[in-house]
Amino acid sequence: MNKGIKSKFSRREFLKSSAGLGAGAALGGLLPSMYSHAAKPDLTMWWWGEQELPGLQKFVNDSIANFSGANINATLQDTAVVISQFQTASAAGGAPDLQYFWNGIYHMESVWMGYARPVNGLVSDEVVSSSTPTVLSQFGGNTYRVGWYPIPMCWYYNKDLFDQAGLDADNPPLTWDELLNACDKLRSKGIEPIGGGIQDGYWGEWYFAHGLAQCIDTTGEAVELMIGERDWRDPKYHEFWVRLEELKALGFLNKDMSSLELYPGIDLIIDGKLAMGESIGTRLPADSKATGGQIGHMVMPVFGSGKMAGVPILDTQGLGISTDSKHPEAAAAFLEYLHTPERLQAFWDMTGWIPSSTNFDTSVVEDPVVRSLWEKFGQGENIPYVGNLAPGLFYEQAIFPTGQEIVQGTLTGEEAGDRSARVAQEWRDFNPDMLEKYQQWGADLS
C-alpha cells in the first residue's frame, strides 16, 4: 500500500451543499508602516489541504508563528463544508479574512455572490503571477486566488511492466494508435493494460477533463458547451467518451475496474498489477520511492485535433481574501510571506511536495522522475483542468455516471453526447442567473 495521498473525494460533490525567521523577518519590516505603530491586527484563516497533502498543517502552523505582520487564528476545515461554510459565513457578514479556495466554479460562485475580493491590487503582481493560480481564477479582469500548491493531472505507467512487454519504458505512448499498440503488447504478456477504479465515479471525472481538453481549442470553448453555444451531440465533443467505449470493447480495461474506487485503482499500477492509468502528481514522490523509480508519468495519448490536445494539465489549489476582511492589506501581506524563498523551501521540507511558484528552486528535488514531472507540467506549457468548469448538475448527471456506465458496457459514447446535451439544457433552464455569469466567464476565457 503506498503512502501517497489517499483522499477519496471529488471537490465537485461539495457544490451540492453550497447555494528561523529569515526572509519572514525581512518581510515584516516591509509591511505598511501602520503595523509598526499599532497593535498587530487579528486575522482568521479557514483552510483545507492536510487531508490531501500531509505536512501542510505543520507548514501552516510554522508560517503563522513566524509571520510578524498579524496574529492569525487558523482553522482546518472539514472537506464537506469548505464551500458551504464560507458562503454561509459570508452571507452573515462573518467570513474569515483568508479562505482556502478550490479552482474554477468552486470559488467562482463565491466571487459572483460578492464574497471574495480580487487579490490583484492587494497582493503584488509578481507574487500573483508566479503563483500560477490559472486562468480559472480570473473573472472580469480580476484574479481572485493566489496559488498555494499545484496538482499536475498526469497519467502513470509502470516501467517494469513496460519492460516485460517489450515496450520502451523511457518513451510512453504519445498518440492513441501508439496506446492501442502498447495495450495489445501488454495483454499478450498477460498484463492488464489500462484503467483504474471507477466504483466511486471519480476516475470518470478525471477522464472527462483529460478527454474534453483534446476536443477544444480554448478553455472558453468548454464553457460554450455548457451555455449552449456549442452542441455536445457534435461527434467532436463526445469523441473522448467514444474512445473510452473503444477501450472497453477491445478488452483493455482492467476487469475489476467497476468494483474498485479511484485510489485503490491507482495502487494497482504501483503494485505492478496494471500498466497504465490516471493519477495526480502529488502522489509521485511517495509512489516513485515505494517502487524504486518504476513509476513513469505521461500526458493522455492524443486522439483529438483540438489545440489543447497533448498539453499537460495543471490544477492549482489556492488562497483568497474575503470581502468581509477588515484587514485585507495584512491578509495580502501574509499571502506574500508564504511566497518568500524561505517559506517556499519550508513548504517543500514539511510536505515533500512542490509549492505553487515559478520561483521555487527545483534543484532541491533529488528524484529525477519528480523533477521531470514538474519541469513538464509546472514549468512548461500547460492548460487548466477543464473539469473545474462544469456546473454541479452537469457533473452529477452527465459526467459522474457516464464514465461508470461506459465502463460497465451499458452506455455508448454517442449516447453520452445526447445525455450531455440534455443535461446542459436542463441546467440552463433552471439557472438563468448562473447562465448569465457563465456567459461572461466564457467570454473571458476565450
KADAWO-V894597 format. One record per pair of residues at least 12 apart in sequence whose ideal C-beta (glycine too) atoms are under 6 Angstrom apart, sorted by the first residue. I is the first residue (numbers start at 0). GAP is how many residues later the second one is. D is the distance in Angstrom with one decimal. If there is no record, write none. Layout:
I,GAP,D / I,GAP,D
This chain:
1,268,4.9 / 1,284,5.7 / 1,285,5.3 / 1,288,5.0 / 2,283,5.0 / 3,279,3.6 / 3,282,4.2 / 3,283,5.4 / 4,47,5.4 / 4,277,5.4 / 4,278,5.5 / 5,257,5.7 / 6,44,5.2 / 6,45,4.9 / 7,253,5.8 / 7,255,5.8 / 8,70,5.9 / 9,192,4.8 / 9,195,5.5 / 10,91,4.8 / 10,95,5.6 / 11,383,4.5 / 13,69,5.0 / 14,377,3.9 / 16,67,4.2 / 17,65,4.1 / 17,66,4.6 / 17,69,5.4 / 20,45,5.4 / 21,320,4.1 / 22,317,3.9 / 22,318,5.6 / 22,319,3.9 / 23,42,4.5 / 26,310,5.2 / 26,313,5.9 / 27,40,3.1 / 27,41,5.8 / 30,38,4.6 / 30,302,5.3 / 31,297,5.9 / 34,34,5.7 / 39,30,5.3 / 39,31,5.4 / 40,29,4.9 / 40,286,4.1 / 40,289,4.8 / 41,29,4.9 / 42,27,4.7 / 42,29,4.7 / 42,54,4.3 / 42,287,6.0 / 42,288,5.9 / 43,29,5.2 / 43,52,4.0 / 43,53,5.4 / 44,27,5.5 / 44,29,4.3 / 44,51,5.8 / 44,53,4.0 / 45,29,5.2 / 45,31,5.3 / 45,50,4.5 / 45,53,5.4 / 46,53,4.3 / 47,29,5.0 / 47,34,5.0 / 47,52,4.6 / 49,26,5.8 / 50,28,5.7 / 52,298,5.4 / 52,300,5.9 / 54,295,4.7 / 54,296,3.8 / 55,295,5.7 / 57,292,4.8 / 58,288,5.6 / 58,291,4.4 / 59,14,5.7 / 66,267,5.8 / 66,270,5.4 / 68,261,5.6 / 68,264,4.7 / 69,260,4.4 / 85,13,5.3 / 86,23,5.9 / 89,25,3.8 / 92,231,6.0 / 94,227,4.0 / 94,229,4.1 / 96,228,4.0 / 96,234,4.6 / 97,221,5.9 / 97,233,5.2 / 98,221,5.5 / 98,223,5.6 / 99,219,5.9 / 100,44,5.0 / 100,217,5.1 / 100,219,4.8 / 102,33,5.0 / 102,212,5.7 / 102,285,4.9 / 103,32,4.2 / 103,284,2.6 / 103,285,5.6 / 110,28,5.7 / 110,33,5.2 / 111,325,4.9 / 114,208,5.6 / 115,28,5.0 / 115,204,5.2 / 116,204,4.7 / 116,206,5.5 / 117,24,3.6 / 117,26,5.9 / 118,24,5.6 / 118,27,5.5 / 119,22,5.8 / 119,23,4.9 / 121,206,5.6 / 121,210,3.9 / 122,23,5.7 / 122,209,4.7 / 122,212,5.3 / 122,213,5.9 / 126,209,5.2 / 126,212,4.9 / 127,15,5.7 / 129,227,5.3 / 129,228,4.7 / 129,229,5.2 / 130,15,4.9 / 130,16,3.5 / 130,225,5.3 / 130,226,5.8 / 131,15,4.9 / 131,184,5.7 / 131,224,5.5 / 132,12,4.6 / 132,14,4.4 / 132,183,5.8 / 132,185,5.3 / 133,182,5.3 / 133,250,4.5 / 134,249,5.9 / 135,248,5.0 / 135,252,5.4 / 138,302,6.0 / 143,176,5.5 / 144,173,3.4 / 144,175,4.8 / 145,172,5.8 / 145,173,5.5 / 145,189,4.8 / 146,169,4.4 / 146,171,5.1 / 146,209,3.5 / 147,169,5.1 / 147,170,5.3 / 147,171,5.4 / 147,208,5.6 / 148,168,5.4 / 148,206,5.8 / 148,207,5.1 / 149,164,5.8 / 149,166,5.1 / 149,206,4.7 / 149,228,5.7 / 150,129,5.6 / 150,164,4.2 / 151,129,3.1 / 151,162,5.7 / 151,221,6.0 / 151,225,3.7 / 152,160,4.0 / 152,232,5.7 / 153,125,5.9 / 153,127,5.4 / 153,143,4.5 / 154,123,5.7 / 154,143,4.9 / 154,145,5.6 / 155,113,4.8 / 155,121,5.9 / 155,123,4.3 / 155,139,5.6 / 156,15,5.3 / 156,119,4.6 / 156,139,4.9 / 157,111,5.3 / 157,114,5.9 / 157,117,5.5 / 158,135,4.8 / 158,137,5.3 / 159,134,5.0 / 160,30,5.3 / 160,114,4.5 / 163,25,5.6 / 164,20,4.5 / 164,21,4.6 / 164,24,4.8 / 166,15,5.6 / 171,124,6.0 / 171,126,4.2 / 172,128,4.7 / 174,126,5.6 / 174,127,5.3 / 175,125,5.3 / 175,127,3.8 / 178,122,4.0 / 182,69,4.3 / 185,89,4.9 / 190,84,5.5 / 191,62,4.4 / 191,82,5.2 / 192,59,4.6 / 192,82,5.2 / 193,58,5.3 / 193,82,4.5 / 194,58,4.2 / 194,59,3.9 / 194,62,4.6 / 194,82,5.7 / 195,69,3.3 / 195,81,4.0 / 195,82,6.0 / 196,63,3.0 / 196,64,4.9 / 196,65,5.4 / 196,67,5.3 / 196,68,2.6 / 197,59,5.5 / 197,205,5.8 / 197,206,5.5 / 197,209,5.3 / 198,60,5.8 / 198,61,5.7 / 198,62,5.1 / 199,61,4.4 / 199,62,5.8 / 200,199,4.5 / 200,203,5.8 / 201,60,4.4 / 202,59,5.3 / 203,199,2.1 / 204,182,5.7 / 204,194,5.7 / 205,72,4.7 / 206,196,5.6 / 207,179,5.7 / 207,191,4.9 / 208,176,5.2 / 208,177,5.3 / 208,178,3.5 / 209,90,4.3 / 210,29,2.6 / 211,174,5.5 / 212,95,4.6 / 212,173,5.5 / 213,90,2.9 / 213,92,5.5 / 213,95,3.9 / 214,21,5.6 / 214,22,5.5 / 214,24,5.9 / 214,89,4.8 / 214,91,5.0 / 215,90,4.7 / 215,92,5.8 / 216,89,5.4 / 216,90,4.2 / 217,228,5.3 / 218,165,5.9 / 218,226,4.4 / 219,222,4.8 / 219,225,3.7 / 219,226,3.0 / 221,164,4.6 / 221,167,5.1 / 222,166,5.7 / 222,215,5.9 / 222,218,6.0 / 222,219,3.4 / 222,222,5.9 / 223,218,5.5 / 225,198,5.7 / 226,211,5.1 / 226,212,5.5 / 227,200,5.8 / 231,185,5.0 / 231,188,3.7 / 231,189,4.2 / 232,184,4.9 / 232,188,4.9 / 237,175,5.7 / 237,178,5.4 / 237,179,3.3 / 240,172,3.8 / 240,175,3.9 / 241,171,3.1 / 242,60,5.5 / 243,162,5.1 / 244,161,5.4 / 244,167,5.8 / 244,168,4.5 / 247,161,6.0 / 253,20,5.5 / 256,150,5.5 / 257,149,5.7 / 257,150,5.6 / 265,13,5.1 / 269,17,5.3 / 280,92,5.3 / 281,71,5.6 / 283,86,5.4 / 283,89,5.7 / 284,67,5.4 / 284,85,5.3 / 287,79,5.5 / 287,81,4.9 / 292,76,6.0 / 296,76,5.1 / 298,13,5.4 / 307,75,5.1 / 310,70,5.8 / 310,72,4.8 / 311,64,5.7 / 311,65,4.3 / 311,70,4.7 / 312,70,5.7 / 312,72,5.5 / 313,63,5.3 / 313,68,4.1 / 314,70,4.1 / 315,40,5.2 / 338,18,5.7 / 343,13,5.5 / 343,16,4.8 / 353,20,5.5 / 361,12,5.7 / 390,36,5.1 / 392,34,4.6 / 393,29,5.5 / 393,33,5.6 / 396,26,4.7 / 397,21,5.6 / 397,22,4.7 / 397,25,4.0 / 401,14,4.9
